[in-house]
Amino acid sequence: MSAASPFGDFVEIAYVTNDLEKALAVFRDCYGVTKWMETGVVAIDLGGGRTGRLKIAVAFLGRTLFEIQEPIDGEVDWYAAVLPEGDDFAIRPHHLGFTAHSLEGLGNRRSTLARHHDISYEGAFGTSSRYFFADARSRLGLWLEYIRFGAEFDGIIPFNEPGPIGEPAGRLTNIYQLAWVTNDYDRALSGLRNIYHIDRMFETGLVEADLGHGNVGRLKVALAYVGDMQLELIAPISGGVDTHRLGLPHDGRFTVAFHHIGLACPDREALGRQRARVCAQGEAVPIYGEFGSSAFFYTDARHRIGHHLEYIQVDPAYDAAIPRN
């Protein structure tokens, strides 16, 4: 792993909602995350004398920390901005979280990110924990949070056992990929290299892909690992790529938008069980297909958690060819 890359030590995907109780029910009923630590309404130190009051729930599912936040009042517009207008219930992704193993490490991450990002919010929580947020919305469509957890958090966040493939608690298990779409492949790739120090990537060039339902799409794709998390950048070019164009503006403004998380299935049988579960829950499968000895499908979970999910069975030889940074 490149020591300079701020994408190392991924730990968390965080969501914002306008109804925490309903959001917890979604994660419980659809994804099997039943044990949560809830704060009630809590005031968060945002730095510079600013505070925001939120309701927060956190839980581990396997190795991934899930956080759900409901903004209440104070300086919370930067949370609420990801929610749609109106009063309809919604859950939307807000930020990705990364850990630092020391306060010095947290400071080094801050220095690295501050060269290209506003460090908009930072502060303390608990007795010895610290954090900061880097505003990466113009580059990655999300905020990035960096956290140094103090000893007071050791063992306090509930751990949910991953469930079997095809069961609710297996729906968000084995996250190994974070994926973005863009309307300018070269510019977005340059950002990953020059801003986020991802030096080595596997690039497909312009490829035609069978996306299922009789659709063939022409795309450019770049893949890389930072630590044990794979990052994917997809540029939809033409053909049946409507699903990949979701989140991209119609006016052509340069955009990199968070699109999906990828979840690994060990074999074709497990992939089939997962797809059966998805269909039984009434979710659309807009894309499916094969590449080499690998197979995959997407499910549209935007109505539940604000983004797509991709389930994939990967040929180990193909995976081994993706650079590790």
Backbone bond lengths (Angstrom), bond angles and torsions (degrees), N, CA, C in turn:
res aa  C-N    CA-C-N  psi(-1)  N-CA   C-N-CA  omega(-1)  CA-C   N-CA-C  phi
1 M - - - 1.454 - - 1.513 109.90 -
2 S 1.309 116.64 134.10 1.459 120.34 176.96 1.516 109.52 -67.65
3 A 1.362 115.85 124.68 1.458 119.57 -178.92 1.518 111.38 -63.56
4 A 1.337 117.53 -25.72 1.454 121.29 -177.16 1.519 112.80 -81.57
5 S 1.321 118.47 -14.21 1.457 120.17 -174.51 1.518 111.41 -77.02
6 P 1.326 117.83 123.15 1.462 119.84 178.17 1.523 113.42 -75.02
7 F 1.338 118.04 -0.12 1.458 120.46 178.67 1.530 112.93 -88.64
8 G 1.328 118.09 1.76 1.454 119.06 177.94 1.515 111.71 -72.05
9 D 1.333 116.82 156.10 1.471 123.63 174.73 1.526 112.71 62.31
10 F 1.346 115.55 45.93 1.468 119.48 173.83 1.524 109.70 -62.13
11 V 1.339 116.48 137.16 1.469 119.52 178.94 1.522 112.83 -134.68
12 E 1.341 119.65 -26.19 1.471 119.50 -163.36 1.517 112.81 -142.01
13 I 1.334 114.84 142.32 1.450 121.14 162.57 1.520 107.20 -119.31
14 A 1.341 115.66 128.52 1.464 121.13 -171.25 1.519 110.74 -119.97
15 Y 1.323 114.82 141.48 1.461 123.00 -176.11 1.527 109.91 -122.37
16 V 1.325 114.69 154.82 1.452 122.29 171.78 1.523 108.39 -115.56
17 T 1.317 116.11 141.90 1.468 121.94 179.96 1.519 109.63 -138.16
18 N 1.318 116.01 161.85 1.461 120.04 172.40 1.524 112.43 -101.29
19 D 1.349 117.33 6.28 1.464 121.11 176.35 1.531 107.59 -156.46
20 L 1.320 116.21 96.72 1.467 120.06 -175.02 1.521 111.74 -62.79
21 E 1.293 117.65 -39.53 1.468 119.72 -178.64 1.523 111.33 -61.16
22 K 1.321 117.19 -44.46 1.459 120.22 177.44 1.524 111.43 -66.81
23 A 1.323 116.59 -37.78 1.463 119.90 179.84 1.529 110.77 -63.63
24 L 1.316 117.34 -41.98 1.461 120.38 178.13 1.526 110.75 -63.04
25 A 1.324 116.71 -34.62 1.465 119.97 176.96 1.527 111.01 -65.47
26 V 1.341 117.91 -37.93 1.468 121.24 176.94 1.521 110.17 -61.87
27 F 1.323 116.85 -48.55 1.456 119.84 -178.60 1.532 111.35 -67.62
28 R 1.313 117.44 -31.78 1.470 120.37 177.84 1.526 110.85 -72.07
29 D 1.321 117.65 -51.43 1.457 120.98 -171.40 1.526 112.83 -78.02
30 C 1.334 116.87 -36.24 1.467 120.24 -175.65 1.521 113.22 -93.63
31 Y 1.344 116.76 -29.56 1.462 120.04 -172.01 1.522 113.76 -126.05
32 G 1.333 117.59 4.58 1.452 121.14 171.24 1.509 115.68 69.34
33 V 1.333 118.23 19.23 1.470 120.80 177.63 1.528 107.09 -92.45
34 T 1.323 115.91 100.13 1.466 120.89 -169.66 1.517 113.88 -103.77
35 K 1.334 118.18 -23.59 1.469 121.57 -175.12 1.523 109.57 -108.79
36 W 1.325 115.85 120.57 1.458 122.10 -176.48 1.523 110.19 -132.06
37 M 1.312 116.61 151.84 1.452 122.49 165.64 1.523 107.32 -99.14
38 E 1.328 116.86 119.50 1.456 122.15 -178.93 1.521 109.88 -110.42
39 T 1.327 115.68 137.81 1.461 120.18 -177.21 1.522 112.90 -90.78
40 G 1.335 118.80 -16.36 1.443 119.12 -162.36 1.526 108.53 69.23
41 V 1.317 117.89 -164.17 1.468 120.41 177.27 1.528 108.16 -77.39
42 V 1.323 115.98 122.42 1.463 121.25 -175.36 1.526 109.21 -132.85
43 A 1.320 116.49 143.15 1.465 122.35 176.67 1.521 109.09 -89.71
44 I 1.332 116.62 128.68 1.457 122.96 -178.88 1.528 109.70 -107.36
45 D 1.330 116.27 129.21 1.462 122.04 174.17 1.521 108.79 -73.94
46 L 1.336 117.06 116.80 1.460 122.31 -177.29 1.526 112.40 -103.81
47 G 1.335 117.34 3.52 1.451 121.03 -179.62 1.511 112.08 88.53
48 G 1.327 116.64 153.83 1.460 121.09 177.48 1.508 113.71 63.84
49 G 1.326 117.62 27.97 1.455 121.59 -179.12 1.514 114.78 76.77
50 R 1.317 117.11 7.95 1.467 121.14 -178.44 1.524 110.31 -94.30
51 T 1.303 115.91 145.97 1.470 121.49 174.40 1.522 109.19 -137.51
52 G 1.309 114.75 154.44 1.454 122.03 172.23 1.513 108.45 -133.84
53 R 1.316 115.75 143.27 1.472 118.92 178.09 1.520 108.51 -107.17
54 L 1.336 114.52 130.31 1.460 121.61 -177.69 1.522 109.97 -140.50
55 K 1.325 114.47 161.43 1.456 121.55 161.65 1.531 106.72 -100.00
56 I 1.323 116.88 133.97 1.458 120.85 -174.95 1.519 109.76 -132.04
57 A 1.328 115.84 140.20 1.464 122.18 172.12 1.521 108.01 -132.90
58 V 1.338 116.78 136.83 1.460 121.67 -179.63 1.527 109.12 -134.12
59 A 1.321 114.95 146.84 1.467 120.46 179.31 1.520 108.73 -159.57
60 F 1.310 115.89 146.02 1.456 121.25 169.74 1.534 108.51 -91.75
61 L 1.335 115.14 135.74 1.454 121.88 164.29 1.518 105.09 -119.43
62 G 1.319 116.71 107.38 1.453 119.14 -169.15 1.515 109.00 61.87
63 R 1.312 116.37 -131.87 1.466 120.51 -176.65 1.521 112.94 -89.96
64 T 1.326 118.92 -5.09 1.462 122.24 -175.68 1.515 110.80 -97.43
65 L 1.322 115.70 131.69 1.453 121.98 175.42 1.528 108.81 -90.39
66 F 1.323 115.87 127.26 1.459 121.68 174.97 1.522 108.08 -107.94
67 E 1.322 114.56 134.14 1.464 120.90 178.97 1.522 108.45 -127.72
68 I 1.329 115.60 136.08 1.462 121.77 176.27 1.521 107.24 -126.76
69 Q 1.334 116.45 130.65 1.451 121.91 -175.70 1.520 109.90 -127.81
70 E 1.316 115.83 134.54 1.462 121.90 173.20 1.522 108.46 -113.63
71 P 1.342 118.28 110.67 1.469 120.00 178.89 1.521 111.33 -68.24
72 I 1.339 115.89 137.63 1.468 121.27 -178.37 1.524 110.41 -110.82
73 D 1.331 117.29 -63.76 1.462 120.34 178.76 1.518 109.13 -162.51
74 G 1.336 115.61 -178.90 1.453 120.54 -172.12 1.523 109.17 84.71
75 E 1.331 116.30 -151.51 1.465 119.98 -177.77 1.532 109.05 -85.45
76 V 1.332 115.20 80.62 1.466 120.26 -176.12 1.521 112.60 -124.37
77 D 1.325 117.75 7.64 1.466 118.76 -179.50 1.522 111.54 -61.25
78 W 1.314 117.94 -32.08 1.464 120.71 -178.92 1.533 111.30 -69.72
79 Y 1.311 117.77 -20.13 1.455 121.33 168.77 1.532 110.17 -80.53
80 A 1.317 115.65 -53.18 1.464 120.63 -173.31 1.517 112.58 -65.44
81 A 1.337 118.24 -18.88 1.464 121.32 -176.83 1.519 113.00 -60.21
82 V 1.339 118.44 -24.98 1.463 119.78 -178.43 1.528 112.03 -82.07
83 L 1.326 117.47 -10.78 1.460 121.01 -178.34 1.523 110.40 -85.20
84 P 1.343 117.40 147.79 1.463 119.57 176.95 1.517 111.24 -69.17
85 E 1.332 115.55 157.38 1.455 119.38 177.39 1.522 110.24 -67.73
86 G 1.319 115.18 154.26 1.463 119.81 -179.95 1.513 111.62 96.63
87 D 1.325 114.80 -176.32 1.462 121.03 -173.80 1.524 113.47 -103.37
88 D 1.330 117.65 2.84 1.466 118.95 -179.19 1.519 110.31 -64.36
89 F 1.321 116.14 138.03 1.456 121.76 -179.81 1.525 110.77 -59.46
90 A 1.331 116.74 138.13 1.457 120.66 -179.27 1.525 110.11 -152.91
91 I 1.324 115.34 152.32 1.461 124.72 168.78 1.521 106.33 -128.19
92 R 1.333 117.18 130.57 1.454 120.43 -178.90 1.533 109.69 -137.22
93 P 1.343 117.40 144.61 1.461 119.47 175.77 1.526 110.56 -67.63
94 H 1.329 115.85 141.12 1.463 121.22 -176.64 1.522 112.46 -121.50
95 H 1.337 117.67 -45.90 1.458 119.00 -179.09 1.520 111.61 -154.42
96 L 1.328 114.14 161.82 1.448 123.22 171.61 1.512 107.75 -107.30
97 G 1.344 116.28 140.86 1.444 120.82 -176.55 1.519 112.46 -114.06
98 F 1.336 115.40 141.59 1.461 123.15 -179.34 1.524 108.23 -132.31
99 T 1.313 117.06 144.55 1.453 120.13 -178.11 1.523 111.40 -97.55
100 A 1.325 114.83 153.62 1.460 122.88 169.15 1.526 106.72 -119.10
101 H 1.316 116.43 142.80 1.459 120.56 -173.45 1.518 112.93 -89.00
102 S 1.324 116.80 -3.92 1.462 121.12 178.53 1.521 108.05 -158.78
103 L 1.339 115.95 164.28 1.460 119.21 175.28 1.524 110.78 -64.83
104 E 1.329 116.79 -34.30 1.462 120.08 176.07 1.528 110.54 -63.25
105 G 1.342 116.22 -43.06 1.459 119.84 177.70 1.511 111.90 -62.93
106 L 1.334 116.18 -37.74 1.465 119.66 177.61 1.519 109.93 -63.84
107 G 1.333 116.77 -41.11 1.455 120.44 178.44 1.515 112.46 -64.74
108 N 1.324 116.59 -37.07 1.465 119.88 178.11 1.522 110.68 -65.81
109 R 1.336 116.63 -42.14 1.464 119.81 176.84 1.530 110.15 -61.20
110 R 1.322 115.62 -41.16 1.463 118.91 -179.21 1.528 110.60 -62.12
111 S 1.328 116.50 -44.08 1.463 120.18 179.79 1.524 111.35 -61.41
112 T 1.352 115.75 -41.24 1.461 120.07 179.24 1.521 111.48 -63.64
113 L 1.332 117.18 -46.92 1.463 120.46 -176.97 1.519 112.02 -70.81
114 A 1.338 117.41 -32.57 1.464 120.64 -175.32 1.525 112.79 -66.14
115 R 1.333 118.01 -15.65 1.463 119.89 177.85 1.528 111.91 -67.26
116 H 1.330 116.97 -26.68 1.462 120.16 -174.60 1.530 113.65 -131.58
117 H 1.331 117.92 -1.61 1.455 121.21 -175.96 1.522 110.73 -133.70
118 D 1.325 115.01 151.45 1.459 119.91 166.21 1.522 108.31 -74.91
119 I 1.327 116.35 128.37 1.466 120.67 172.02 1.526 105.10 -91.21
120 S 1.310 115.29 87.89 1.456 121.20 -164.22 1.522 113.22 -79.49
121 Y 1.308 116.71 -31.72 1.457 120.70 -176.06 1.520 108.62 -142.04
122 E 1.341 115.47 140.22 1.456 120.34 176.86 1.520 108.57 -161.74
123 G 1.322 114.82 157.04 1.443 116.96 -179.31 1.507 112.22 171.53
124 A 1.341 114.59 -163.36 1.456 122.82 -178.64 1.520 109.30 -114.69
125 F 1.327 114.99 153.49 1.462 120.06 169.92 1.515 107.05 -147.80
126 G 1.337 114.68 157.46 1.453 117.58 -172.55 1.523 109.08 64.16
127 T 1.326 117.36 -150.21 1.459 120.96 -179.11 1.516 113.15 -99.09
128 S 1.343 117.13 -27.80 1.466 118.49 -175.73 1.519 112.99 -142.71
129 S 1.332 117.89 15.82 1.458 121.51 -178.07 1.526 109.87 -97.62
130 R 1.321 115.25 147.68 1.456 121.51 -178.70 1.530 109.39 -135.65
131 Y 1.342 115.33 157.73 1.467 119.75 -179.84 1.513 109.09 -154.41
132 F 1.324 115.97 163.93 1.460 121.51 164.01 1.522 108.21 -148.85
133 F 1.343 115.08 155.31 1.454 123.11 175.38 1.518 109.76 -112.10
134 A 1.325 116.37 131.84 1.459 122.72 171.69 1.524 108.27 -106.18
135 D 1.319 115.86 130.89 1.464 120.78 -178.01 1.532 109.22 -82.00
136 A 1.324 116.18 99.00 1.467 122.23 -179.56 1.520 111.81 -107.04
137 R 1.324 117.19 18.61 1.465 119.22 -175.18 1.517 112.48 -62.17
138 S 1.332 118.21 -36.55 1.456 119.75 -178.22 1.522 112.12 -75.08
139 R 1.329 117.51 -15.62 1.460 121.34 -177.49 1.514 113.05 -110.00
140 L 1.345 117.03 -30.62 1.466 120.86 -175.05 1.528 112.88 -134.18
141 G 1.317 117.06 -0.82 1.452 120.22 178.13 1.506 115.08 76.84
142 L 1.339 118.21 3.50 1.453 123.02 -177.79 1.523 109.73 -142.89
143 W 1.329 115.93 164.42 1.451 121.91 166.62 1.525 108.65 -81.75
144 L 1.329 115.42 156.77 1.456 122.09 172.27 1.522 107.85 -118.46
145 E 1.344 115.81 130.02 1.463 120.43 177.99 1.524 109.16 -113.82
146 Y 1.336 114.65 138.03 1.467 121.22 177.04 1.518 107.97 -121.47
147 I 1.335 115.77 131.32 1.458 121.48 -166.99 1.526 110.11 -131.13
148 R 1.304 115.97 134.39 1.457 121.80 165.06 1.522 106.76 -110.97
149 F 1.345 115.57 104.60 1.454 120.43 179.22 1.526 109.84 -78.14
150 G 1.337 116.43 128.42 1.452 121.25 174.10 1.514 111.76 -79.56
151 A 1.327 115.35 172.82 1.466 120.46 -176.21 1.516 112.48 -63.14
152 E 1.341 117.59 -21.21 1.468 119.10 -178.59 1.525 112.90 -65.92
153 F 1.339 116.38 -14.58 1.466 119.53 179.26 1.529 112.97 -97.14
154 D 1.324 117.46 0.08 1.464 120.00 179.23 1.529 110.07 -62.04
155 G 1.338 115.27 115.85 1.460 120.51 174.63 1.504 116.06 73.66
156 I 1.345 118.51 4.97 1.460 119.62 -174.75 1.530 112.93 -88.99
157 I 1.329 117.46 -25.92 1.467 120.56 -179.35 1.520 108.68 -83.02
158 P 1.329 118.28 126.33 1.472 120.40 -176.18 1.522 112.45 -59.19
159 F 1.331 114.68 144.09 1.452 121.85 178.88 1.518 108.98 -109.81
160 N 1.325 116.63 124.04 1.456 123.13 176.17 1.524 108.55 -101.87
161 E 1.320 116.27 125.68 1.455 120.75 178.78 1.533 109.92 -67.60
162 P 1.328 117.52 133.67 1.470 118.73 173.16 1.518 110.18 -59.50
163 G 1.321 115.54 141.27 1.452 119.78 -179.36 1.519 111.73 -94.97
164 P 1.321 116.09 174.23 1.473 120.03 177.53 1.526 110.64 -64.59
165 I 1.325 115.76 149.04 1.457 120.79 173.73 1.526 108.83 -56.53
166 G 1.321 115.68 132.45 1.455 121.02 -179.12 1.509 113.86 97.39
167 E 1.355 117.93 -13.36 1.460 121.97 175.80 1.528 109.09 -101.96
168 P 1.358 118.04 162.19 1.464 119.10 -176.18 1.526 114.09 -53.58
169 A 1.334 117.46 -44.61 1.461 120.05 -177.88 1.521 112.45 -72.06
170 G 1.322 117.32 -4.84 1.454 121.21 173.08 1.511 113.54 -97.57
171 R 1.327 117.19 0.19 1.460 120.52 -175.66 1.522 113.25 -74.47
172 L 1.352 117.63 -31.60 1.459 121.12 -179.81 1.521 111.55 -116.15
173 T 1.305 116.20 23.63 1.459 122.08 -178.86 1.526 110.07 -90.43
174 N 1.312 115.66 149.95 1.469 122.87 175.63 1.526 112.48 66.55
175 I 1.342 116.45 44.76 1.463 120.04 173.10 1.524 108.51 -66.73
176 Y 1.323 115.62 123.21 1.456 118.65 178.98 1.528 112.63 -132.64
177 Q 1.334 116.76 -1.66 1.458 119.21 -175.25 1.516 111.19 -142.25
178 L 1.345 116.09 138.04 1.450 124.57 169.61 1.513 106.80 -115.76
179 A 1.335 117.70 129.66 1.466 120.61 -169.80 1.523 111.80 -129.56
180 W 1.316 113.67 139.69 1.458 122.59 178.49 1.523 110.37 -124.31
181 V 1.339 115.97 156.68 1.458 121.93 170.88 1.521 108.42 -118.07
182 T 1.326 116.16 154.12 1.453 120.66 -179.02 1.524 110.18 -147.40
183 N 1.327 115.56 157.72 1.466 120.81 173.95 1.525 112.38 -103.85
184 D 1.330 117.19 8.95 1.469 121.32 174.88 1.521 107.59 -146.92
185 Y 1.313 115.08 91.28 1.465 121.07 -173.44 1.523 111.62 -59.26
186 D 1.320 118.10 -48.76 1.463 120.72 -174.95 1.523 111.53 -63.84
187 R 1.320 117.04 -42.39 1.459 120.40 -179.14 1.532 111.09 -67.99
188 A 1.326 116.85 -41.84 1.461 120.32 179.08 1.525 111.11 -66.01
189 L 1.330 116.32 -41.18 1.464 120.24 179.25 1.523 110.57 -64.79
190 S 1.318 116.63 -38.37 1.454 120.30 177.34 1.527 110.92 -61.00
191 G 1.333 116.80 -38.48 1.453 120.19 177.81 1.512 112.48 -64.31
192 L 1.331 116.38 -42.21 1.458 119.21 178.58 1.518 111.08 -61.64
193 R 1.320 116.08 -36.81 1.470 119.30 -178.56 1.524 112.10 -78.12
194 N 1.331 117.03 -48.36 1.456 120.26 -170.13 1.515 113.75 -86.79
195 I 1.325 117.15 -29.45 1.463 120.29 -178.56 1.523 111.22 -96.29
196 Y 1.343 116.19 -40.43 1.466 120.07 -175.45 1.522 112.84 -105.53
197 H 1.337 117.08 3.82 1.469 122.66 170.41 1.522 112.55 57.84
198 I 1.327 115.95 39.73 1.459 120.98 172.14 1.526 106.04 -95.76
199 D 1.300 115.34 94.74 1.461 120.91 -166.64 1.517 113.12 -79.90
200 R 1.318 117.68 -31.41 1.463 120.53 -173.65 1.522 109.20 -120.91
201 M 1.335 116.02 125.75 1.460 121.13 179.68 1.523 109.32 -137.13
202 F 1.313 114.88 148.75 1.462 121.92 172.70 1.515 107.35 -90.12
203 E 1.332 117.40 119.66 1.455 122.00 -178.14 1.526 110.00 -112.98
204 T 1.309 116.24 134.31 1.460 121.02 -178.20 1.516 112.60 -84.30
205 G 1.349 117.43 -18.80 1.452 118.46 -165.18 1.530 108.53 70.29
206 L 1.300 117.04 -170.01 1.459 121.21 178.53 1.524 108.87 -77.68
207 V 1.339 116.42 118.92 1.457 120.85 -176.83 1.524 109.82 -126.05
208 E 1.333 115.11 154.08 1.457 121.88 169.97 1.520 108.23 -100.54
209 A 1.330 116.28 131.03 1.462 121.34 -177.11 1.512 109.83 -127.22
210 D 1.332 115.83 134.59 1.457 121.70 171.96 1.521 107.77 -76.39
211 L 1.336 116.67 114.45 1.455 121.82 -175.56 1.518 112.90 -104.76
212 G 1.335 116.58 12.71 1.456 120.07 178.90 1.514 112.73 81.16
213 H 1.322 116.18 168.97 1.463 123.01 -179.98 1.531 111.43 57.31
214 G 1.327 117.57 25.35 1.455 121.51 -178.65 1.510 114.88 77.29
215 N 1.322 117.43 9.40 1.465 121.51 -177.78 1.527 111.00 -95.97
216 V 1.297 115.42 134.79 1.459 122.13 171.53 1.520 107.10 -118.70
217 G 1.330 116.56 127.41 1.452 121.11 -179.21 1.510 111.68 -114.63
218 R 1.312 115.93 146.95 1.466 121.78 173.78 1.524 107.33 -106.85
219 L 1.341 115.60 122.48 1.451 121.58 -173.24 1.520 110.46 -139.82
220 K 1.328 115.48 161.03 1.449 123.05 163.87 1.523 107.07 -115.19
221 V 1.324 116.12 137.09 1.455 120.86 -175.98 1.524 109.19 -135.04
222 A 1.326 116.04 139.18 1.469 122.20 172.57 1.518 108.39 -128.08
223 L 1.330 116.67 138.57 1.462 123.45 -176.46 1.516 109.87 -132.70
224 A 1.316 116.22 144.22 1.466 121.33 175.10 1.517 108.64 -159.95
225 Y 1.314 116.12 151.15 1.456 121.98 169.76 1.523 109.33 -99.70
226 V 1.322 115.44 139.84 1.457 122.26 164.05 1.525 105.31 -121.73
227 G 1.329 116.53 110.85 1.450 118.61 -168.52 1.510 108.83 65.10
228 D 1.333 116.67 -132.75 1.466 119.77 -179.89 1.521 112.64 -102.04
229 M 1.331 117.52 12.93 1.467 120.96 177.13 1.521 109.67 -106.57
230 Q 1.335 115.61 129.40 1.456 120.87 177.37 1.525 109.35 -90.13
231 L 1.320 115.51 137.80 1.463 122.66 174.90 1.516 108.33 -111.22
232 E 1.332 116.45 136.81 1.458 121.51 -179.70 1.517 109.62 -127.86
233 L 1.320 115.46 134.87 1.462 122.75 174.65 1.519 107.68 -120.32
234 I 1.334 116.76 125.57 1.461 122.23 -177.11 1.527 108.94 -122.88
235 A 1.328 115.93 129.25 1.462 121.37 173.61 1.522 108.29 -114.19
236 P 1.354 118.35 105.25 1.459 119.99 176.69 1.529 110.21 -71.93
237 I 1.329 116.48 130.03 1.468 120.48 -175.61 1.527 110.96 -105.86
238 S 1.326 117.72 -56.30 1.464 120.13 -177.87 1.518 109.30 -162.48
239 G 1.329 115.60 173.31 1.462 120.58 -179.24 1.521 110.79 83.96
240 G 1.324 115.74 -150.61 1.462 121.06 -173.29 1.510 113.24 -81.65
241 V 1.346 116.46 62.33 1.462 121.20 -173.93 1.528 112.45 -114.25
242 D 1.338 116.80 24.89 1.462 119.49 -177.62 1.526 111.87 -59.54
243 T 1.332 117.50 -38.47 1.462 120.15 -179.49 1.519 110.92 -62.95
244 H 1.324 117.08 -38.38 1.458 119.95 179.74 1.528 112.50 -75.49
245 R 1.324 117.18 -19.49 1.467 119.65 179.69 1.532 112.10 -84.33
246 L 1.327 117.39 -8.19 1.453 119.47 179.18 1.521 109.91 -61.99
247 G 1.294 116.49 130.97 1.455 121.66 -177.62 1.509 113.99 95.14
248 L 1.338 117.25 -9.77 1.456 120.53 177.75 1.529 109.67 -95.40
249 P 1.317 119.22 139.99 1.464 121.65 -175.30 1.521 111.59 -73.32
250 H 1.317 114.99 153.61 1.465 120.19 179.21 1.532 112.15 -80.03
251 D 1.329 116.93 -17.57 1.463 118.95 -175.60 1.525 112.97 -89.01
252 G 1.341 117.21 2.63 1.450 120.08 174.90 1.516 115.71 83.85
253 R 1.338 118.28 1.63 1.462 119.46 176.97 1.532 109.72 -57.40
254 F 1.323 116.33 137.42 1.460 119.71 179.50 1.524 110.02 -57.61
255 T 1.329 114.53 128.57 1.462 120.39 -177.55 1.520 109.84 -145.81
256 V 1.311 114.77 139.85 1.460 121.88 164.56 1.525 105.57 -119.75
257 A 1.323 118.08 117.99 1.456 122.86 -174.39 1.521 110.46 -117.86
258 F 1.328 115.92 134.97 1.461 119.66 174.39 1.521 108.46 -65.06
259 H 1.335 116.73 132.54 1.456 119.92 -171.90 1.524 113.93 -119.86
260 H 1.337 118.24 -48.20 1.466 118.91 -178.05 1.516 111.70 -158.08
261 I 1.317 114.39 164.68 1.457 120.54 166.91 1.524 107.07 -109.66
262 G 1.322 115.17 143.29 1.456 121.11 -179.66 1.517 110.59 -102.75
263 L 1.325 115.94 137.91 1.462 122.12 -177.42 1.515 108.88 -125.70
264 A 1.316 116.20 129.70 1.459 121.84 -173.76 1.517 111.36 -84.51
265 C 1.331 115.88 134.65 1.461 123.32 170.77 1.533 107.71 -111.04
266 P 1.322 118.52 139.26 1.465 119.89 -173.28 1.518 114.84 -70.75
267 D 1.346 117.99 -26.18 1.462 119.80 -176.93 1.522 109.23 -159.07
268 R 1.348 115.95 177.10 1.468 120.72 -177.50 1.526 111.94 -64.49
269 E 1.336 116.48 -36.67 1.468 119.39 -179.83 1.524 110.24 -62.32
270 A 1.322 116.79 -44.36 1.464 120.31 178.86 1.527 110.61 -65.00
271 L 1.328 116.97 -38.91 1.455 120.25 177.12 1.523 110.59 -61.12
272 G 1.316 117.29 -40.27 1.457 121.14 177.96 1.521 112.55 -65.14
273 R 1.336 116.45 -39.65 1.472 119.22 177.78 1.519 110.83 -64.98
274 Q 1.315 115.52 -38.90 1.460 118.99 179.54 1.526 110.71 -64.77
275 R 1.326 116.37 -41.86 1.463 119.35 179.74 1.527 110.78 -65.57
276 A 1.326 117.45 -37.81 1.464 120.20 177.74 1.519 110.77 -62.42
277 R 1.342 117.59 -39.29 1.458 121.27 177.95 1.521 110.55 -64.49
278 V 1.325 116.59 -44.54 1.458 121.33 179.37 1.530 110.69 -58.42
279 C 1.316 115.84 -48.18 1.468 119.66 -178.40 1.520 111.28 -65.38
280 A 1.339 117.48 -36.50 1.463 120.91 179.13 1.522 111.45 -65.06
281 Q 1.344 116.92 -27.43 1.460 120.78 178.18 1.527 112.36 -87.36
282 G 1.323 116.59 2.98 1.453 120.34 175.22 1.514 115.30 80.04
283 E 1.346 117.53 17.95 1.456 120.11 178.83 1.525 110.60 -87.31
284 A 1.316 115.67 144.64 1.457 121.08 178.32 1.522 110.11 -74.62
285 V 1.340 115.96 147.35 1.460 122.84 173.22 1.530 106.24 -115.99
286 P 1.342 117.73 87.21 1.462 120.24 -173.37 1.520 113.83 -74.84
287 I 1.344 117.46 -21.78 1.459 121.37 -176.15 1.523 109.36 -139.93
288 Y 1.309 116.12 137.98 1.462 120.93 170.39 1.519 107.73 -154.42
289 G 1.316 116.23 158.99 1.457 117.82 179.54 1.508 112.88 170.64
290 E 1.320 115.19 -168.83 1.459 123.16 179.51 1.521 108.63 -136.45
291 F 1.324 116.02 152.32 1.465 121.33 168.24 1.526 106.66 -143.27
292 G 1.323 114.44 118.12 1.450 118.91 -173.71 1.517 110.61 60.42
293 S 1.333 116.50 -127.32 1.464 121.83 178.71 1.525 112.06 -95.54
294 S 1.321 117.61 12.08 1.461 122.31 -179.29 1.527 110.36 -105.98
295 A 1.319 115.98 158.76 1.463 121.64 178.85 1.528 108.80 -142.33
296 F 1.339 116.17 157.23 1.464 119.87 -175.19 1.521 110.00 -158.60
297 F 1.324 115.43 162.51 1.467 121.14 164.86 1.522 108.64 -151.66
298 Y 1.339 114.73 153.14 1.459 122.08 175.46 1.521 107.92 -104.58
299 T 1.312 115.36 146.47 1.455 119.91 168.66 1.522 108.76 -123.20
300 D 1.303 115.74 141.23 1.460 121.33 -177.68 1.531 108.45 -88.01
301 A 1.323 116.35 98.78 1.466 121.65 -179.60 1.528 111.49 -103.93
302 R 1.327 117.15 19.20 1.465 119.47 -177.40 1.516 112.45 -61.26
303 H 1.338 117.25 -35.82 1.454 119.37 -179.21 1.522 111.79 -69.83
304 R 1.336 116.89 -16.52 1.457 120.08 178.73 1.520 112.23 -101.06
305 I 1.337 117.75 -54.16 1.464 120.20 -172.95 1.523 113.00 -128.45
306 G 1.327 117.95 8.79 1.450 120.54 168.54 1.506 116.71 89.10
307 H 1.328 118.96 5.39 1.461 120.36 178.51 1.523 109.38 -156.59
308 H 1.336 115.66 170.86 1.456 121.17 177.13 1.531 110.39 -81.97
309 L 1.320 114.60 161.46 1.459 122.97 170.49 1.528 107.36 -121.75
310 E 1.323 116.03 139.31 1.455 120.26 173.54 1.520 108.81 -117.39
311 Y 1.326 115.68 128.81 1.462 121.43 174.55 1.522 107.57 -107.25
312 I 1.315 115.12 133.84 1.454 118.05 -170.41 1.522 111.11 -145.34
313 Q 1.319 114.52 137.61 1.462 122.59 171.09 1.518 105.67 -108.32
314 V 1.329 116.00 115.33 1.461 121.31 -170.13 1.520 110.55 -107.29
315 D 1.321 115.49 131.81 1.457 122.04 171.57 1.532 108.25 -62.67
316 P 1.345 118.68 124.08 1.471 119.91 -177.55 1.520 113.10 -56.57
317 A 1.329 118.20 -34.20 1.463 120.11 179.60 1.532 110.90 -65.74
318 Y 1.329 116.57 -39.32 1.471 120.38 177.00 1.523 110.09 -65.28
319 D 1.330 116.58 -44.89 1.453 120.22 -179.32 1.524 111.09 -61.80
320 A 1.317 116.82 -38.45 1.469 121.17 -178.26 1.522 111.97 -65.22
321 A 1.343 117.47 -21.55 1.459 120.91 -178.11 1.532 112.48 -81.86
322 I 1.338 117.39 -9.63 1.457 120.43 -179.12 1.523 108.90 -82.51
323 P 1.325 118.32 127.09 1.470 120.57 -173.93 1.530 112.63 -61.62
324 R 1.311 115.05 144.14 1.456 123.45 173.18 1.529 108.46 -102.86
325 N 1.331 116.41 120.55 1.468 120.89 -179.69 1.533 109.61 -99.34
